[in-house]
Amino acid sequence: MLKLQVIVGSTRPGRMADKVLPWVIERATSHAAFAVELLDLRDWPLPMFAEHPGSIGDFKDPTYSDPIVKRWNRKIAESDAYLVVTPEYNHSIPGVLKNAIDSVFVSYAFRNKPIAAVTYSGGLAAGSRAIEHLAHCAIEAEMVPLRNNVLIPYVGKAFDPAGTPLDSEAHIWMGVMLDDLAWWARLLKRGRADDELPPGMFRVLAARSAGNANAKPAP
Ligand SMILES: Cc1cc2nc3c(=O)[nH]c(=O)nc-3n(C[C@H](O)[C@H](O)[C@H](O)COP(=O)(O)O)c2cc1C
């Protein structure tokens, strides 16, 4: 079984995320590939990111500014794939979600794992801009952001009373996205186990110091 963490990107009281989430969890848990864990950022009141060498301490086993940051890094490290459920805020993802991604710092816990999203908004845009920003953040965290995602416009009227999307397209895209997540999660898990390259920054530093060691002394 592959581990899939579902991360909820809105924490505000009365959030529309609660309309979307039961369906997402139901579909993800019904997928044969996944053992699903819900990570609701309401349960993870992370401080605003402000880590620095003094708060990190030993980079191989960082302390961080607060124990919850360490727990968050360890929790994220457990998963093989991520499915983010997020609204669009100001053409991006909510600050609380960006902060949760930023807080995975130094541990490389997201690295070489796939990420997809179910986005929604109150209007027609359906979180289309949020998903583009999320993909940019994911690249910098060395995740693999997937092309196929689920976008839900007019979230307030998108579900029937039983919590099922009224648009049949949502069901189709959900199936495609979960299959893609499973495929990439399997592939990357194998790759991580086989011969994962160290993070690029480590290799750059190693190359620089090797270059310096070989450099001729200035005349
Ligand atoms: C701060 C803020 C910014 C928003 N910006 C956008 C936006 O850029 N595009 C959009 O389509 N909807 C935007 N909305 C509407 C939200 O997508 C909509 O209210 C959604 O239900 C919020 O999700 P939530 O209720 O789970 O927090 C914004 C809402 C908030 C609170």
Ligand as a Chemical Component Dictionary entry (heavy atoms), coordinates in Angstrom:
data_LIG
# 
_chem_comp.id                   LIG 
_chem_comp.type                 NON-POLYMER 
_chem_comp.pdbx_formal_charge   0 
_chem_comp.three_letter_code    LIG 
# 
loop_
_chem_comp_atom.comp_id 
_chem_comp_atom.atom_id 
_chem_comp_atom.alt_atom_id 
_chem_comp_atom.type_symbol 
_chem_comp_atom.charge 
_chem_comp_atom.model_Cartn_x 
_chem_comp_atom.model_Cartn_y 
_chem_comp_atom.model_Cartn_z 
_chem_comp_atom.pdbx_ordinal 
LIG C1  C1  C 0 -9.068  35.955 1.232  1  
LIG C2  C2  C 0 -9.912  35.402 0.125  2  
LIG C3  C3  C 0 -9.473  35.552 -1.168 3  
LIG C4  C4  C 0 -10.210 35.009 -2.223 4  
LIG N1  N1  N 0 -9.729  35.120 -3.484 5  
LIG C5  C5  C 0 -10.350 34.479 -4.501 6  
LIG C6  C6  C 0 -9.771  34.461 -5.810 7  
LIG O1  O1  O 0 -8.725  35.002 -6.057 8  
LIG N2  N2  N 0 -10.418 33.782 -6.772 9  
LIG C7  C7  C 0 -11.608 33.125 -6.544 10 
LIG O2  O2  O 0 -12.133 32.519 -7.472 11 
LIG N3  N3  N 0 -12.171 33.123 -5.303 12 
LIG C8  C8  C 0 -11.561 33.766 -4.295 13 
LIG N4  N4  N 0 -12.099 33.749 -3.032 14 
LIG C9  C9  C 0 -13.345 33.024 -2.826 15 
LIG C10 C10 C 0 -13.040 31.623 -2.289 16 
LIG O3  O3  O 0 -12.510 30.809 -3.278 17 
LIG C11 C11 C 0 -14.295 31.002 -1.693 18 
LIG O4  O4  O 0 -14.785 31.897 -0.699 19 
LIG C12 C12 C 0 -14.049 29.662 -1.083 20 
LIG O5  O5  O 0 -15.226 29.153 -0.610 21 
LIG C13 C13 C 0 -13.038 29.729 0.068  22 
LIG O6  O6  O 0 -12.789 28.453 0.575  23 
LIG P1  P1  P 0 -13.026 28.121 2.114  24 
LIG O7  O7  O 0 -14.437 28.530 2.387  25 
LIG O8  O8  O 0 -12.855 26.626 2.241  26 
LIG O9  O9  O 0 -12.028 28.912 2.891  27 
LIG C14 C14 C 0 -11.404 34.304 -1.964 28 
LIG C15 C15 C 0 -11.837 34.174 -0.638 29 
LIG C16 C16 C 0 -11.083 34.679 0.392  30 
LIG C17 C17 C 0 -11.544 34.485 1.817  31 
# 
loop_
_chem_comp_bond.comp_id 
_chem_comp_bond.atom_id_1 
_chem_comp_bond.atom_id_2 
_chem_comp_bond.value_order 
_chem_comp_bond.pdbx_ordinal 
LIG C1  C2  SING 1  
LIG C2  C3  SING 2  
LIG C2  C16 DOUB 3  
LIG C3  C4  DOUB 4  
LIG C4  N1  SING 5  
LIG C4  C14 SING 6  
LIG N1  C5  DOUB 7  
LIG C5  C6  SING 8  
LIG C5  C8  SING 9  
LIG C6  O1  DOUB 10 
LIG C6  N2  SING 11 
LIG N2  C7  SING 12 
LIG C7  O2  DOUB 13 
LIG C7  N3  SING 14 
LIG N3  C8  DOUB 15 
LIG C8  N4  SING 16 
LIG N4  C9  SING 17 
LIG N4  C14 SING 18 
LIG C9  C10 SING 19 
LIG C10 O3  SING 20 
LIG C10 C11 SING 21 
LIG C11 O4  SING 22 
LIG C11 C12 SING 23 
LIG C12 O5  SING 24 
LIG C12 C13 SING 25 
LIG C13 O6  SING 26 
LIG O6  P1  SING 27 
LIG P1  O7  DOUB 28 
LIG P1  O8  SING 29 
LIG P1  O9  SING 30 
LIG C14 C15 DOUB 31 
LIG C15 C16 SING 32 
LIG C16 C17 SING 33 
# 
